[in-house]
Amino acid sequence: MVQDSKKSKRIQLLHELLKDSSRSDRELSKAMGVSQPTVSKLKRTLLKEDLIRGFTIIPNYSKMGYNLLAFTFVKIKPLLSSSEERQRGHDFVKEWMCNQPNVVFSHYCRGMDMDGFMISFHQSYRDFDKFVKKHNEEIGHLLNDVQNILVNLAGEETLKEFHFRYLADNFDNEK
């Protein structure tokens, strides 16, 4: 039972941090009803176990100069000759993605007849066009199809702001 209590406190801390990671350990301890040293210890444990990969913010992207959000979906060419060739292609694309500072997430996927996707931020359509050209020149030989969905971040059409606190609110509502 003690183990379940520790696990639930770790999960509770995760959700409190999702709501607002800028709060001090003292503020978090008050919200959770535990001591400040307990929060500090739980936080170290979450970092050590890789349940938390860092503490960050959610900026106002358009005020930072990023006016365009791109979801790019790709259909990967079948690399059937060998598992080594598939691995080389994977390693090449992974390195390419990691070297693109405006790409914030990339993963394999299923659906829409696509195999992978990335999420990237761009200052303008012109900036995005340069990115697409670079993408096509450098890794296009590995792809059969590329489709983009573009979001104007400078517009007034946002229906729900991006934030992780919604996950924490969902957790709180399930209790």
N, C-alpha and C positions, 0 to 999 in steps of 0.2 A: 504493500500500500504506500510506503514511503517513496518508492521509486515512481509510482504514478503521480504522487503529489509533486515531486521534483520535475517530472515531465510536464505536468500541467502548468507549473510556474514558468518553465522555459517557454512554453507555447504562449502563455499570457504575456510574458515580456516581449516575445516576438511581435505580438499584435499591438502592444503599446508602442513599440518602436515603429511599426508600420503607420500608426496614427501620426506620430511626430517624433522623429529620432533626434531632434535637437534638444529634447528635455534632459535635464540633469538626472543623475542617478537618484538624487533626493526626490525630485518630482515624480520619477517613475516609481520609486518605492511607495510614495503616498498613494498613487493611482492603483497600485497592486496590493497595498496593505501588507507589505513586508519591509524588512529593514534595508537601509541603503547598502550595507555590505553584502546582503543577499543579492540585490540587483547587480552589483558590481561583479560578484562571483558568477551569477547566471550569464551575464553579458560575456565574460571571458570564456565560459563554457560554450556558448553559442558560436563565438568566433572560432574557437579551437575545433569544434565539430563541423565547421563550415556551413552552419545553418544561417549565419550572417556572413556576407562577403564584403561588407563595408557599410559605412554610414554616409549617406548622400542626401541630396536635395532634389526637389522637382522644380526646376526653374520655369519661368515664363519664357518659353522658347522664342516667341516673336520679339520680345523685348531684348533678347540676346542677339537678335539678328537672324534667327532661323525662321523663315517664313513659310517653309515647305517641309512637310513630312512625307516620306515616300515608303510605301510598302512594295517591295519588289519580289515577285514570285518567278521562279525559274524551273524549267524542265531540263534535267540533266541528260546529256547524251549517254546512252548505254555504253559502258566501257567493259565489253565482254571478254577482251583478250586474256586478261589475267587479274587475279586479286591484287597483285602488285601494282598493276596499272590503275586500278580503282583507288588503291591507297595513295599512290602518287598524286592522282587528281584531287582526292580529298585533302591531302596535306597542302597542295598548291593553293586550293581555294581557301582553306582555313588561314593560311599565312596571308593571303591577299586581303581577306576580310579583316584580320587583326591589324593590318597596316592602313586601314581606312578609318580615320578618326571620326568621320561623320556617321559611320555605321555603328549603331548602338546594340544591335542584336541580330544574330543570324543563326538559322537552324534548319535541319531537314524538316519536311512536313509532308502531309498527305492531304489530298483534296484539290479540286479544280484542275485535275490532271497535272499538278505541279509537284516537284520533289523537294524544293528548298525555298527559303525566303530570307529577306533581310529587311530591317527597319533602319532608315537613315534620315538625317536632317540636313537641309540645304538652305542657303541664304535666299536663293531665288530660283526661278525656272532656268535661267542661264547657267547658274551653278549646278543645278541638277542635270542639265544637258551635258555639261563637261564631265560630270561623274558617270553618266550613262555611256558616253563615248569611251572613257577610260575603262569602264567595266567591260564593254563589248570588245575592245581591243585586247585587253589583258586576260580575260577568262571566257570570252564569248565562244572560243573554240570548243569548250566543254559543254556548251548548252544548246538545246534544240529550240527553246522558246524562252522569252523574257516578257513578263507583263508587269505593269506598274499601276498602283493606285496612289494618287497624289492628294494630299490634304493641305489646304491653304490655312496655315496657322494664324495668319494675320486677319482672317475674316471673323465675322461675328456669328458664325454658324455652329459653334460648339454646343453640343447637347448635354455633355457631361465631361467635366474636366478630368484629365488623367491624374490619378492619385491612388496610392496603395492603401490608404485608410479605409477604402470601401471593403477590402478583404477583412480588415480588423473589425469593421462595423458588422459585417456578415457573421463573423465569429461571435461577437457579443450578442447578436440577435438569436443565435442558435442555442445559447446557454439556457 
